[in-house]
Amino acid sequence: MAGAFFYLIVFLFVILLGADVFTNSLEWLGQKLQINEGVLGSVLAAVGTAMPETLIPIIAVVFSGGVAAAQAQGAEIGVGAILGAPFMLSTLAMFVTGLTAFILVKRRNRPATMQVDLRLLRRDMSFFLTTYGIGISAAFLPVDWPKPLLAVLLLGAYAYYVYLQITDGGGVGDADDLSPLHLARRNPNPPLGIVIGQVVVGLGLIVGGAYFFVENIKVVSNGLGLPPVILALVVAPFATELPEKINSVLWVRRGKDTLALGNITGAMVFQSCIPIAFGLAFTNWNVSAGSNRLAFLSAAITIISGVYIISAMRLRGRLSWRTLMIAGSGYFVYLTALIVLINVMR
C-alpha cells in the first residue's frame, strides 16, 4: 500500500492544480461571455467539477459484469456513490468553506457574514431539498414501477433549474478583479479560444486526477478491509468532491463568495437530479436492501444540513461561516457512527 499512498499525494496535487487552472479560466469565461454568477457557479462550475463523482456510480453499475455477485456489489457501490456525493457537499464541503472564511476573518478582518446572493443560494437549496427529497422518498416505495417515472421527473426538474439560472438577471464579475489567465499571463485581454482551452485543460486535470486518486483509494481501502459501501459512500466521494471544496476555498480567498457557495449548491442540485435519476432507473433503489441502510442513513444528515442552512438564510437574512461549520459538523457525526458500526461488525 506504500505505492498507493504515494500516488494519493501525487494525484491530490494534480487535482489542486486542476482546480486552480479551472477556476481561473472560468472567471475569464464568465467575463468574456457576460455570464451571470448563477450560471457560472451553479451550472458550469458545478457540472464540470461534478463529473468525477457522477461517473463512479455509472461505471460501477454498467461495468459490473454478468456475475450476480459482481452485479450486486456494483449496485451497492453505485447507490453509495450516488448518496455519498450530496452528503459530502452538504456537510464536509460546507464545513471547509466556513472554516476558510473563519480563518480569513481572523487574519484579514473580512466580515463574518458571507458576501453572497442569498436569493440564488435559497433557490439552489430549495431545488436541492425538493428533488433530493423526492429521490429519497422513492426508496421507501413498496413497488418499483413508479421509480423510472420519478427519474424522468428529476431530469425535467434539472432542465428547468438550468433554464431559471440562464434567464436570471444576476450580476457579472468585475473585470478589474480578475487574476491573469494562466495560459496568457502577459495578455490583459486573452482571446476566447485560449480561455476555453484552459477550461478544458483544468477540467481534464480535475477529472483525471480524481479518477486515479479514487483508484488508489480503492487499493488502500481494500487493504484496510473496508466494506464496499463505506468505500463508495465516504472514501470515494471524499476524493471526487475535492474539486468543489478546493474551488470554493480559492473563491472565498478571492472574496467571490457567491461563486464559492454556488459551486457547492449547484453541484448539490445536479447530484440530486442526474445521478439519483440514474439510481432510480438502474439500481436497487430500496432503503431495506442490505447495506443500503448505511447509505440512506447519510441522507438523513444531508437533509438536516440542508434544512439548517436554508432556515438560517431565511430567518436571519444572512449566511455566516458559523452556520456553514455547524451544518458541516454532521459529516463528523456520521463518520464517528460508521467507525463504531464497523468495529461492532468485526
N, C-alpha and C positions, 0 to 999 in steps of 0.2 A: 504493500500500500504506500510505500515511501514515494514511489514514482507518481502515484495518483495525487498525493498531497502536493508534490512539486508542480504538477500540471494545473492543479487547482489555483495556485498562486499565479502562474503564468497567464491562464485564461481569465482570471479575475482582472488582471491589468489590461488585457485585451478589451474586456467589457468596459472598464473605466475609460480607456482611450476612445472606444467607440461612442460612449455616451457623451463625452466632451465634444467630439467631432460632430455628432448628430445634433446636439442642442445648438451648437454654434451655427451650423448650416440652416437649421430650421428657423432660427430667428431671422436670418437673412432672407430665407424663402418667404416668410411672412411679410417682411418689409417689401420685397420685390413685387409680390403678387397682391399686396394690400389685403392680406388675410387677417380677419379679426382673431383675437386671442382665444375665443371659444373654439373655433375650428382648429387653430394652430395647436393648442394644448390638449383639448379634449378629444379631438378626432385624429389629426395627423400624427402628433407625438404619441398619443395613447395607442393607436392601432399599430404604429411602427414598432414601438417597444414591446407590444403585447404579442408579437409574432412568436418568440421562442416558446412561451408557455402555452400558446394556442396550438402549436404543432405537436407538443408532447402527448396529449390525450388522443389526438387523431392517429399519430404513429403507433401509440400503444395498442389501440383498438384494431386499426386496419391491418397492421403488420404483425399481429399476434400469432398467426399461423392457424392451421386447421385442427390441431390437437385441442381437445376440450379443456384440459388443464391450462394450456397456454392462453386460450381464449378467455377463460375465467380470470386469469391473472392480468391479462391485458385490459379487460373491462374494469377490473378492480383498480389498476393503475390509472386508467382513464378517468374514472369517477373521482379518484383522489386528486388528480392533477386539475380537473375542472373546478373542483371546490377549493382547492388549495390556493389558486391564483387570487380570487377575490378576497379570501381570508387574509392572505399576506398583504394585499393592498390596503384593506380597511383597517389593519392593525399595525403591522411592522412598518409599512411604508409611511403611514401617518405618524407613527412614533418617531421615526428617523427624521422626517420633515420638521416635526415640532421640536425635536432635540436640536436640530441645526439652527432653527430660529432662536431658540433659547440661548444657545452659545453665542450667536451673533448679537443678541440683546445685551448680554453681559460684556462682550468685547467692543462692540461698535455703537452701543446706545441706540440701536434700531428699536422701533416701537414693538411692544409685546403683541399687539394686535396684528394679525396677518393682513397685508395690504392686498386684498383680493376683491374680485367682483362677486359679491355674495349671491346676486341673482343667478349667475351662471353656475356657481357651485351648488346652490339649492336645487336648481333644475337637474344637475347631474345626479345628486344624491337621491332626489325624488324618483328619477328614472331608475336608478340602480335598485332602490328598495322595492319598487313595484315589480320590475322584471325578475329580480332575484327571488322575490317572494313567490312569484308565480312558479318559477322553476323548482324551488324547494318544496312548495306545496304539492307539486306533481309527484314527488317521491312518496307521498302518503296515499296516493290513489290506489284503490283495491284492484283496478283494472288498468291495462296498458293502452287500450285503443285511443284515449284522448291525448296521449303524450306526443305523437307526431303532429297533431293539430296545434298543440301548445308550442311546439318547436317552430312551426310556421308563424305563429303569433309573435314569438320573440324576435324572429328575423325581421318581421314587419315593423316591430317596435323600434328596432335599432335603425332601420331605414328612416323612420320618422324622426328619431333623435338627430341623425346626421342632417336631415332637412332643416330642423329647427336651428341647429348650430350654423349652418351655411347662411340662412336667411336672417340671422340675428345681427343687430346693428352694433355689435361690440367694437371696442377701440382697437387700433393697430399700434404695435410697438413703436417707440421713438427711435428714428434712425440714428440720432446722435448718441444713443446709449448702446450701440452695437459694438461688440469686440470685432477686430479684423477677422475676415474669413480665413480659416487656417490654410486653405489651398491658394490663397491670393492675399497674403498679409500686407503687401505693399500697395495693393489696389484699393482705394477708398470706395470704389463703386464696381465690384466684380460683376462680370456678366452672369446672366441667369443660368447658363449652361454649366458653369463651374460650380455655382451654388447647388444645383440639382445633383451634379456629380459627387459633391461632398456629402450630400444627404444619403446617396446610395452607398458610398464608402463607409460612412458612420453606421448605417443600418446593417451593412454586411458584417462589420466588426462586432456589433452587438449580437446579432443572430448567431454568427459563427462561434464567437467566444462563449455565449450562453450554452450552445449545443455541446461543445467539448467540455465546458465546466460541468454540465449535468452528467455527461458520460463518465467523468472521473469521480463525481459524487456517488454515482451508482457503485463503482468499484469500492469506494470507501465504505458506503452503507452496507453493501453485501458482506464486506469483510468484518463489519461490526455486528452482523446478524440482525439488521433491522427488517421488520415486515415490509412488504411491497407498498401497502397503503401509507405507511409512515414516510417512505421514500417519496411517494407521489404527492402526499398532502403537505409535507413540511420541507423536506430536503430539496427536492427539485424546484418547487416554486420559490424557495429562498434564493436560488441561483437565478432563475429566469426573471424574477421580479427586480433583480439588481438594476437593470436599465432605468425602470421607473424611479427607484429610490435614488440612484445617482443623478439622473436628470433633475429630479426635484431638489436635491441638495445644491446642485450647481445653480439652478434658477433662484432658489432662496438666497444664496450668497450674492447674486446679482440684483436682488430686490425685485425679481419678477415672480411674485407670489401667486398670481393668477395662473401663470403658465405652470408653476411648480405643482400646485394642487390640482389644476385642471388636467395635467398629465396623469395623475393618480385616479381622480374621479372619472375621467373619460375612459381610462382603461378598465375601471370597475364596471361601467356601463357596458363596454364591449364584452367583458368576460361574463357578465350576467345574461347576455343575449346570444352571442355566436357560439361559444363553447358549450353552454348549457343546452342550447338547441341541438347541438350535436349529441350531447349526452342523452337527451330525451329520445332522440331518434335511434341511436345505435348502441346504447349500453343498458345494463340492468339498473335503470334509474329507480331504485327502490331502497328506502331507508332501512328496511329489515333484511337486506341481502348481505349476510355475513359481516365482514369488516367494514362495509359501507357505513355502519353506525358511527364508527370513529370519524369518518369523513363528514357525515352530515351533522355530527356534533359541532364541528367547526363552524357550520352555517349559523348556528345559534349565536355564537360570539360575533360573527360577521354582521349579522342583523343588529345586534345590540350596539356594536360600534357605530354602524351607520346611523341608527336612530339617535344615538347620543350626539353625533356631530351635527346632524341637521336640526335637532332640537336646540342645541346651543346657538346655532346661527339664527334660528327663528326667534328664540326667546331673548337673546342678548343683542341681536343685531350686529354681531361681530364674530370673528373666529380668532382664537389666541393659540399660541404654542402650547399652552397648558391643556386646552381641550384636545388637541391632537395627541399629546402624550398620554392623556388619560384614556382616550379611545383606543390607542395602540397598545395599552397595557394588557388587553385581552389576549394578545399573542403569547405573552409570558405565562399567563394563567393556563392557557391551553397546553403550552409546551410542558409545563410542570406536570399537568394532569397526565399527559402522554407518557412521560418518563415513569411516573408512578404505575400506570397501567402496564407498561412494558415489563417493569420489574416484577409485577404481580404475575403476569403471564408466564414469566420464566420460572 
